[in-house]
Amino acid sequence: MTSPATQSAKFHPAIIAIHWLTFLLIIAAYALMEFKGVFPKDSPERAIMKSLHFSIGISVLLLSFIRIVIRFMTKVPPIVPEPPAKQQLLAKLVHVALYGFMIGLPLIGILLVNSHGHGAVFWGVELPALIGEDKSLGHLFHEMHETVANLGYLLIGAHAAAGIYHHHKMKDNTLLRMSFLKK
């Protein structure tokens, strides 16, 4: 059992679980799109990969909203020792960008699918369209989705690198706050 002192040094267990599940889902979403080209354009395999990509993306969107709600209902454990104010500001900006990425990218994806005259399918359930068919908007949403996805590599890499830097160089508890490990 975790002691109250150890528990307060970590994020709420639901936030930790959602963080790592979201990370795995994002890896899966990227992998599905990177490797869909292995299959011919109108093949059933490629269609399955696209469908899974859509469902995973919408899952990331929903998990992000759940995480935000839990985050506002729980305390943020302090970083010990406390980092300089500029680092704290940079961390907040990166976190805002990450939430923007995890919410914005799936929403753009939904609009992209809708603009091509299709409903977004979430684990077999077709969601109501947010917009009607519009091929010129579809092109814009495609470019936006691809650009934001490419920026996601940078954001995720910076976030991971910062956690590793804090753990190994600054020797603080930044990384441990998001870990299920006791130490």
N, C-alpha and C positions, 0 to 999 in steps of 0.2 A: 504494500500500500504506500502511496506517496504522501509524504509529510506535508502539512500546510505550508511550511516555508519553501519546500521544493515546488509545490503546486503553484504558489504565487510567483515563482520565478519563471514560469512557463505560461504560454498561451493556453486558453481553454482547450481541452482535448478535442472538442468538435472542430475548432478552428485548425488545430494541427492536422486532424484527419482530412478535413476539406482541402487544406493546403497541399498535402501530398497526393491526394486523389486528383485534384485539379492538375497538378504537375504531370501525373501519369496520363491523364486524359489529353492534355496539350501535346505531349510527346506522341500519343497515338494519332491525334488529329493531323499533326505535321507529317508523321510517317505515312499515313494514308494518302495524303496529297502528293508527297514526294515520290511515292512508289506506284501511284495509279497509272503512270505512263508505261509501266511494264505490260499493261494489258491493252489490247486494241480499243479504239475510241468507243464503239458501241457494244462492247462485250458485257456479259452479265457480271463478270468479276469486277470490272471497272465501275459498273453501276452500284455494286455492293459497297465498294470502297468509298464512293461518293456519298452513299446513303449513311454509312457509318460515320463518315466525316461530319455530315450535317447533324446527326444525333449527338455525337460527342461534343460538337461546338455548342449546341443548345444546352447540353448538360453542364458545360463550363459556365455558360451564362447563368443558369439557375443556381448552381453551386456558389457563384460569386455573390448573388443577391442574398442567399442564405448566410454566407460567411459575413457579409456586411452587417446583417441583422444581429447575428451572434456577437460580432465584434463590438457593436454599440451596447450590447447588454452585459459585456464582460470587461474586465480590466486588462490593460496592456501591461505586461510585466516589464519592469525597468531593465535597461541595459546596464550591467555592472561590469566594470566601471563605466560611468556615463561618458559617451563620446562628445567631442566638441560640437558646439551649436551648428556649425556649417555642415558637419556630417549628418546631424539629425535632420536638418532641412533638406539636404540632398536625398536622404533615405525617404522622407515623406514625399518628395517629388517623384521619386522612382516608384513608390507604392501607389501613388495616385495614377501614374502612367500605366502601371501593371493592371490596376482595376479598370482603367479606361480601355486597355487592350482586351481584358477578359470579358468585358461587357460589350465594347464597341465592335470587336471583330465578329462575334456571332450575330449581332444585330445587322451589321453590314452584309453578312452572309445570307441572312434571312431576306433582306431587301433585294439582294442579288438574285436569289432563287425566284422571289415574287416577280421581279421585273422581267423575268423570262417566261412569265405566265404559269408558274408552278407554285404550289404550296410547299412550305418547308415541312419535311417529314421528321418527326421526333419519335424515334423508336417505334415506327409503324403507324403513328397517328399523324395525319395531315393537319397542320395548324392553319388557322385562318390567315389569309394573305393580309399583309400590312399595307401593300400598295398594289396597283394594277400593273398589267403588262406594259412595259416601256423599254424597248431595246436600247435606246440611247442612254437611258438611266442605267440599264443593265451593264453597259460598257463602263460607265463611270464607277458603279459599285464593284465591278470586277477589278478595276485598277486600284480602287481604295482598299479592297479586301487583300489583294496581293501586297500592296505597299505596307499596310498595317501588319500583315503576317510577317513580312520581312523585318520590320522594325521589332516585332516580337522576339526574334532571335537575339537582337541586341539587348532588349530589356531583360529578358530571362537570363542571358549570359552575365549582364552587369549585376543583377540581383544575386545570382549564385556566386559570382566572384566576390561580391561584397561580403556575403556570409562566410565564405572561406577565409577571406582576408581578416575579418573580425575575429574569427576563431583562432587562426594560426599566428597572425601578426599582432593584433591588438589584445589578444588573450582575454576577450570579454565573453559574455554569455549570449551574444546575439544569435548565433546558430543554435545553441542549446535551447533557447526559448521556444523554438519551433520543432523540437525533437521529442520523440517518445522515450528516449533514453533517460536514465536517471541522472547521469553525470555528463 
